[in-house]
Amino acid sequence: MTESREETYRRLYGTHFDAVLGYALRRTDRPEDAADVTAETFLVAWRRLAHVPSGTETRPWLYGVARRVLANHRRGDHRRTALGGRLRKELASSVPDASDDVVQRADVTEAMRRLSARDQEVLELHLWEGLEPREIAEVLGLTTVVVRPRLSRARARLRDLLGNDPEPPGHLSSRQSQLTRKERS
């Protein structure tokens, strides 16, 4: 009576799984990588089951498959690492360092928490959303005559807490921001 394809594979897997996993564990840095190599090795064995040698030649054949899978895995890691390095270089040259902005935003956020909800709302709409007084008036359902002094008083309170006037939103330098504000007027 001959074994079915599935029975043959189950026997192969049960007999050699530990050996192949051990082979992979000794050659990878992370257990999850060894598990991937082992799974891929047995996938190849399933696909090529008719070509798997029998007897004492089975384990060396599986090790050979695992060796090639491991080489592919390492090439993939090298490609991903190289790509990550190139992306980091591109991002570093195209995206400005935002560390000063982050510190300033943290200071502004802390100062904003100390203001009344009414002041926070008008300042958030102006500073964070970039809205002008007429647009803020529309959002709040008020007139511009009411919003302008409210915004002015809120900015003064925030300035007192911060010791300066916060920059407007966006990724513009302070000089560009001033030009943009003047152009809007």
N, C-alpha and C positions, 0 to 999 in steps of 0.2 A: 504494500500500500504506500503510495507516494504522498508526501506532504503538500499541502496547498501553498501557494505563494505567501499568504498571510502567516501560516504556521512556520514556514521557513524563516521569514523575517522576524517573527516573535522569538524564535530560538536564537537567531543571530544577535538580536538586540539584547536579550536576557543574558546571553553568554559573554558578550563583549562590551556592554555599556560601561561598566566600571573601569575597564582598562582604557577605553577611549576617553572617558571623562578625566581619568588620572593623567593621561597623556596631555590633554588640553590644559588642565589645571597647572601642570608643571611648566607650561610654556606661555601662559597669559598672566597679566597682572591682576585681573579681576575675575572673581568666580562667575559673574554673569557673562563675561566674554568666553570663558571655558564652556559654559552651558550652550552658548550660541554655536561655538565650533562643534561641539558634540552633536547638537541637533542637526546641523547642516551636514555633518559626516554621515549620520544615519539616514538623512533624506537622500543623499547620493546613493547610499547602499540600497535603499528601497527602489530607487529609479533604475539602478543597475544590478538588481538582485541576480539576474541571470549570469552576470559576469563576476560575481563574488566567488573567489576560490573557496574550496572547502578544506576542512581539516586544519593542519597547522599553518597553512598559508593565509587563513582568514584574517587573523589579527594584524600581521604585517601589511596586508592590503588595506585594512581599515586605518592603520596608522599613516599609510601613504596618502589616503584620501584626507585624513585629518590634517596632515602636514600642508597639503595644497589649500585646504579651506582656511587654515591658519595664515598662510601666506596672503591669501586674498583679503582676509580680515585685517592684517597688518597694513597692506597697501591702502585699504579703505581708510584706516585710521590716519595714515600719513597724509592722504588726500584731504581728509577733513581738517587735520591740524594745519596744513598749509593754507587751505582755504580760510580757516579762522584767522590765521596770521595776516593774510592779505586783506581780509575784511576789517580787522582791527586797524591796520595801517591806513586804509582808505577812510574809515570813520574818524580816525584821529586827525587826519588832514582836512576833512570836510566839515566836521562838527566841532564847533568851538568848545573850549573848556568851560563848563557851566558851574564849576565849584563855587565861584564867587556869587553867582546868581542864586545857587541853592542856599547859601548862607543868608543872603539878603532875603530870600523868600521865607526862610524859617523865622527871621526876625520880624518880617512883616506879618506873617501868620500869627505869631505870638502876640504882637501888638494889636492885631485885628480882634483877637479873642477878648481883649480888654475893653473894646469899644461896645457901645450899645448895639442892639440888633438892627436898629434903624440906620446907624452909621455904617455898620458892616455891610448891609445890603446895598446902599448907594455906592460905597467904595468898591465892593466886589464887582458890581456892574460896570463901574468906570475902569478900575485897574485891571481886573482879571478878564473881563469880557470885552474891554476896549470900547465901551459905549460912550457916546457924547451925551451931555445933559439932556438934549431934546429926545434922544433915544431912551435914556433912563426914564424920563418923564412918561414916555409911551409905555414902557414895561410896567411901571408902577401905577399907571393910571392917574398921574398928577400933571400939573402944568410945569413948563420949563421955569417959570417964575418961582415956583416952590423948590424945584430940584437944584437950581444953581446955588442958592445960599446953603441948602442942606449939604450939598457936595463940598462946598467951600469950608463949612464948619467941620465936617467929618475929616477932610484932609488936614485941617489945622490940628485937630485932636490927634490924628495919627502921626503927624509931624512932631508933635510934642512928645509922644511916646517913643518915636524912633530917633528923634534928633535930626531928621532930614526928610526930604520929600521922596517917596518911593518912585522907582522907575516905572514907566508904563509897561504893559504886557508885551510879549513877543520875544524874538531873537535878535532884535536890533541893538546895535551899540548905542551908548548914551548920546553920542553926537548925532547919529542917524535918527534917534528917537526925538531929539529936540527939533531937528529939521522937519520931521514928519508932523509934529504937533504944530509948528509954525505954518506948514503947508495947509493943514486942515482949517486954520483960522481964516 
